[in-house]
Amino acid sequence: MVYRKIRNKKIILPILFGILIGSFLVGNFVLALETGLSYGTLTGLGAQDIRVTAMSIIRVVLGFLGVIALAIIIYAGYTWMTAAGNVEKISLAKKILVNAVIGLVIIFSAFMISSFIIDNLIKITGAGPGGSSGCTPNACTGCHNICNSEGTGSSYTDSQCGEEIYCTITVLTCPKPETPLPKICKIEATRGTGLGGIPQGASGDYITIEGWYFGNYLAGTSKVKFGTAEASIVQCSGSPVWNERADNYSLVRVQAPTLPPANYGVTVTNANNEVSGSFAFAIVQTTVTKPGLACIVPGSGVNAQNLIKAEGIRFGADPSTTTESSDGLYFSLNQPATSYTGWEDSLITSPQVPPTAVSGYVSVKDVSNQESN
């Protein structure tokens, strides 16, 4: 009866190790697949590669098997020590001990081999930090993004990689949904774009979000969330900057909430309590602040017209009192306002539209040459 149990164990043991080795083969196939990590971030999930997670699980399983093998060795020793000269018990203890030691050696060998393979495959495929591929050390990887010195990932930089070749953003089409549900088409990248073209901004930045069917603003229902954090809606003349055109194309302006650096899924909830799909946005860490432009009143005009005002935050010092030539209120084609009658940190009074300006976005540059949304 004892030998039958041992023989059964000898049959089961190869099966267990076959399954274990099979897990390594599965791991290799996993590393060859496109995991869609960049799409996963759109739902607000973490950014760790699923391949790294799978390999970590395999290592934990191997460690657990090692603990079991060690427990079996201790049990065999205990059986031997308490055999009291019984030949059958001693023989059983020896067989258990030999099998356990063999199993432990195989487990340790598998652990070392898998660790070697995993580490090298991660380096080759870039499954670790930095996305699905590596990058050239200290080279620009996007708008205000630079690769680290190890070539394993990139991070935001205020002072580098701001040239046009890196910061020209391809305009994507965003067709109107067939069903009247909110849909985000674009989120302004106030701090450039990261890997995968994900727009970036810092906590406190004014962020413009465009899309379809945001509807009219309803206090307590209409909202924008970065993950689970609700953003403050920017105000203009005491009213929220939340607009929908007659064709249902919409715009909302928010102040990015205070959050740790990470990728977040941004959603818009309209007055009918309908929630849009999630749109990926990265909060980056920086000590450099930017002006925030809430609105221009009126929102349209003609060349050489004196507008009423521009509202916002962190406009900085009056350009007429500084030696910096680049600060001011800028219209399309980088044309500064011809004149204005007042300049405060949150208000520009009576700015005049340049005589050659065309329709487009307006922004504010402060004395540090930091540009608003």
C-alpha positions in Angstrom: 0.0 0.0 0.0 2.9 2.4 0.8 4.6 1.7 -2.5 1.4 2.3 -4.4 1.1 5.8 -2.8 4.7 6.5 -3.6 4.2 5.4 -7.2 1.1 7.6 -7.5 3.2 10.5 -6.2 5.9 9.8 -8.9 3.2 10.0 -11.6 1.6 13.2 -10.2 5.0 15.0 -9.8 5.9 15.1 -13.5 2.4 16.3 -14.3 2.8 19.2 -11.9 6.2 20.2 -13.3 4.8 19.8 -16.9 2.1 22.3 -16.0 4.8 24.6 -14.5 7.0 24.4 -17.6 3.8 24.9 -19.7 3.3 28.2 -17.9 6.7 29.4 -19.1 5.7 28.6 -22.7 2.5 30.5 -22.2 4.5 33.4 -20.8 6.6 33.4 -24.0 3.4 33.6 -26.1 2.1 36.4 -23.9 5.3 38.4 -24.6 4.7 38.0 -28.3 1.2 39.5 -28.2 0.0 43.1 -28.5 -1.6 43.7 -25.1 -3.4 46.9 -25.9 -2.0 48.7 -22.9 -2.5 52.1 -24.3 -6.2 51.3 -24.8 -6.5 50.0 -21.2 -5.4 53.4 -19.8 -8.5 54.9 -21.4 -10.6 53.2 -18.8 -8.5 54.6 -15.9 -6.7 51.3 -15.3 -3.1 51.2 -14.2 -0.3 51.5 -16.7 1.7 48.4 -15.8 2.2 46.0 -18.7 0.0 42.9 -18.4 3.1 40.8 -19.4 5.0 42.1 -16.4 2.0 41.2 -14.1 1.8 37.7 -15.6 5.5 37.1 -15.0 5.2 38.4 -11.4 2.4 35.9 -10.8 4.5 33.0 -12.2 7.3 34.0 -9.8 4.9 34.0 -6.8 3.6 30.6 -7.8 7.2 29.2 -8.0 8.0 30.7 -4.6 4.8 29.1 -3.1 5.8 25.7 -4.6 9.3 26.1 -3.0 7.7 26.6 0.4 5.6 23.5 -0.1 8.7 21.5 -1.0 10.5 22.7 2.1 7.5 21.7 4.3 7.6 18.2 2.8 11.4 18.0 3.6 10.6 19.0 7.2 7.8 16.4 7.3 10.2 13.7 6.0 12.8 14.6 8.6 10.2 14.5 11.4 8.9 11.1 10.2 12.5 9.7 10.2 13.3 11.1 13.6 10.2 9.6 15.1 10.5 6.2 13.3 12.1 4.7 16.5 13.9 2.1 14.4 10.8 1.1 12.3 12.3 0.1 9.0 9.2 0.8 7.0 8.9 4.3 8.4 12.5 5.0 7.8 12.2 3.8 4.2 9.1 5.9 3.6 10.9 9.0 5.1 13.9 8.5 2.8 11.7 8.2 -0.3 9.7 11.3 0.7 12.9 13.2 1.4 14.6 12.2 -1.9 11.4 13.2 -3.9 11.1 16.5 -2.0 14.8 17.4 -2.6 14.5 16.6 -6.3 11.3 18.7 -6.5 13.0 21.6 -4.7 16.0 21.5 -7.0 13.7 21.5 -10.0 11.7 24.5 -8.6 14.9 26.5 -7.8 16.2 25.7 -11.3 13.0 26.8 -12.9 13.0 29.9 -10.8 16.5 30.9 -11.9 15.9 30.0 -15.6 12.5 31.9 -15.7 14.0 34.9 -14.0 16.8 35.0 -16.5 14.4 34.6 -19.5 11.9 37.1 -18.1 14.4 39.8 -17.3 16.0 39.6 -20.8 12.7 39.4 -22.6 11.5 42.5 -20.7 14.6 44.4 -21.8 14.3 43.2 -25.4 10.6 43.8 -25.8 10.3 46.9 -23.6 7.6 45.3 -21.5 8.8 47.2 -18.4 8.6 50.9 -17.7 8.4 53.0 -20.8 5.7 51.2 -22.8 5.8 48.5 -25.4 9.2 49.6 -26.8 12.4 51.1 -25.5 13.6 54.6 -26.4 16.9 56.2 -27.2 18.5 57.5 -23.9 18.2 61.2 -23.4 16.3 61.6 -26.8 13.0 63.4 -27.3 10.1 61.0 -27.4 7.2 63.5 -27.8 6.1 67.0 -27.1 8.0 68.0 -23.9 8.8 64.3 -23.2 12.4 63.0 -23.0 13.7 59.4 -22.7 15.6 58.6 -19.5 19.3 57.8 -19.4 18.5 54.0 -19.2 16.3 54.0 -22.3 13.4 52.4 -20.5 10.9 55.2 -20.4 10.2 58.9 -20.8 9.0 61.7 -18.6 7.7 65.3 -18.9 10.2 68.1 -19.2 9.5 71.8 -19.1 12.6 73.0 -20.9 13.3 70.4 -23.6 11.6 68.8 -26.6 9.2 71.8 -27.3 10.2 72.2 -30.9 7.5 72.2 -33.6 8.7 68.8 -34.9 7.7 67.3 -31.6 4.7 69.4 -30.7 2.7 69.5 -33.9 -0.4 67.5 -33.2 -2.2 65.6 -35.9 -5.9 66.6 -36.0 -8.1 63.6 -35.6 -11.6 63.4 -37.0 -14.4 62.7 -34.5 -17.7 61.9 -36.3 -21.0 62.7 -34.6 -22.4 59.7 -32.7 -25.5 58.1 -34.1 -27.0 58.1 -30.6 -27.3 61.3 -28.7 -24.8 60.3 -25.9 -21.8 62.4 -24.7 -18.6 61.6 -26.5 -15.2 63.2 -25.9 -13.3 64.0 -29.1 -10.3 65.9 -27.8 -8.6 67.1 -24.6 -6.2 69.9 -24.8 -2.6 69.0 -24.1 -1.3 71.9 -22.0 1.9 70.1 -21.2 2.5 68.3 -24.5 1.7 64.7 -25.3 3.2 61.5 -23.9 3.8 58.0 -25.3 0.9 56.9 -27.4 -0.2 60.6 -28.0 -1.9 60.8 -24.6 -2.5 64.6 -23.8 -0.8 65.9 -20.7 -1.4 68.6 -18.2 -0.6 69.6 -14.6 -2.8 70.0 -11.6 -4.3 73.5 -11.6 -4.1 73.9 -15.4 -7.1 75.1 -17.3 -8.1 72.2 -19.7 -10.4 72.5 -22.6 -12.5 69.4 -23.5 -14.3 69.1 -26.8 -16.8 66.6 -28.0 -20.5 65.8 -28.7 -23.7 66.0 -26.7 -22.4 67.6 -23.5 -25.7 69.5 -23.4 -26.5 72.6 -21.4 -24.9 72.8 -17.9 -27.0 71.7 -15.0 -25.6 72.3 -11.6 -25.2 69.2 -9.5 -25.5 66.8 -12.5 -23.2 68.1 -15.3 -19.6 67.3 -14.3 -16.2 66.2 -15.5 -14.2 63.6 -13.7 -10.5 62.6 -13.8 -10.8 59.1 -12.6 -12.9 59.5 -9.5 -11.9 63.1 -8.9 -14.3 65.8 -10.0 -12.8 68.8 -11.7 -13.9 72.4 -11.1 -15.8 73.9 -14.0 -14.1 77.2 -15.1 -16.3 80.3 -14.7 -16.6 83.3 -17.1 -18.6 86.3 -15.8 -20.0 84.0 -13.1 -21.3 81.4 -15.5 -19.7 78.0 -16.3 -17.7 77.6 -19.5 -19.9 74.7 -20.7 -21.4 75.2 -24.2 -23.1 73.2 -26.9 -23.6 74.5 -30.5 -26.7 74.0 -32.5 -25.1 70.9 -34.2 -24.5 69.4 -30.7 -20.7 69.9 -30.8 -19.7 70.9 -27.3 -16.9 72.5 -25.3 -16.3 72.6 -21.6 -13.3 74.1 -19.7 -12.2 72.8 -16.4 -9.4 73.2 -13.9 -7.4 70.0 -13.6 -7.8 68.6 -10.0 -4.9 68.0 -7.7 -3.8 64.5 -8.3 -0.6 62.4 -8.2 1.2 62.0 -11.6 -0.5 59.2 -13.5 -2.8 58.4 -16.4 -6.5 59.1 -15.7 -9.7 58.3 -17.6 -11.6 61.5 -18.1 -15.4 61.4 -18.4 -18.1 64.0 -19.0 -21.6 63.6 -17.5 -24.4 65.7 -19.2 -27.6 67.1 -17.7 -29.4 63.8 -18.4 -26.8 62.0 -16.2 -25.4 60.2 -19.2 -21.7 59.5 -19.0 -19.3 59.6 -21.9 -16.7 57.0 -22.6 -13.3 57.4 -20.9 -10.6 59.5 -22.6 -7.0 59.1 -21.4 -5.2 62.1 -19.9 -1.9 62.2 -18.0 -1.3 64.4 -15.0 2.4 65.3 -14.9 4.5 66.7 -12.0 6.1 70.2 -12.6 6.9 73.3 -10.6 6.2 75.6 -13.6 2.8 77.2 -13.6 1.0 78.4 -16.7 -1.7 81.1 -17.2 -5.2 79.9 -17.6 -7.6 81.6 -20.1 -11.2 81.2 -19.1 -12.9 83.2 -21.9 -12.9 86.2 -24.2 -15.9 88.4 -24.1 -17.5 88.5 -26.7 -16.4 85.2 -28.1 -16.3 86.5 -31.7 -15.6 89.8 -33.4 -14.0 91.6 -36.3 -10.5 92.9 -37.0 -9.5 96.0 -35.1 -12.5 95.6 -32.7 -12.1 96.4 -29.1 -13.4 93.5 -27.1 -14.8 93.8 -23.6 -12.4 91.6 -21.6 -10.4 88.4 -21.2 -10.8 86.4 -18.0 -8.5 83.8 -16.4 -5.8 83.2 -13.9 -2.1 83.7 -13.5 -1.8 86.3 -16.3 1.2 87.8 -14.5 2.6 91.3 -14.8 1.4 93.9 -17.3 3.5 93.4 -20.5 3.9 97.2 -20.8 5.8 97.2 -17.5 8.2 94.4 -18.3 11.1 94.1 -20.7 9.9 90.7 -22.0 8.7 91.2 -25.5 6.9 87.9 -25.9 4.3 88.2 -23.1 0.7 89.4 -23.9 -2.6 88.3 -25.3 -2.2 86.4 -28.6 -4.7 85.8 -31.3 -4.4 83.2 -34.2 -1.2 83.1 -36.2 0.6 84.3 -33.0 -0.5 87.9 -33.4 -0.6 90.0 -30.2 -3.5 92.2 -29.3 -2.9 95.7 -30.7 -3.8 97.3 -27.4 -5.6 97.0 -24.1 -6.7 99.4 -21.4 -6.0 97.3 -18.3 -4.0 94.2 -17.4 -4.4 92.3 -14.1 -3.5 88.8 -12.9 -7.0 87.6 -13.8 -8.4 90.2 -16.2 -7.4 92.0 -19.4 -9.7 94.9 -20.2 -10.6 96.1 -23.7 -8.1 94.1 -25.8 -8.1 95.1 -29.4 -8.2 92.4 -32.1 -5.2 92.7 -34.5 -6.1 94.1 -38.0 -4.9 90.9 -39.7 -6.1 88.3 -37.3 -8.2 85.3 -38.5 -10.5 83.0 -36.7 -8.8 80.6 -34.3 -7.7 80.1 -30.7 -6.6 82.9 -28.4 -4.0 82.4 -25.6 -2.1 84.4 -23.0 1.7 84.4 -22.5 3.2 85.5 -19.2 6.6 87.1 -18.6 8.2 83.7 -18.3 6.9 82.9 -21.8 4.5 80.3 -20.5 1.4 80.0 -22.7 -2.1 79.4 -21.5 -4.7 76.9 -22.8 
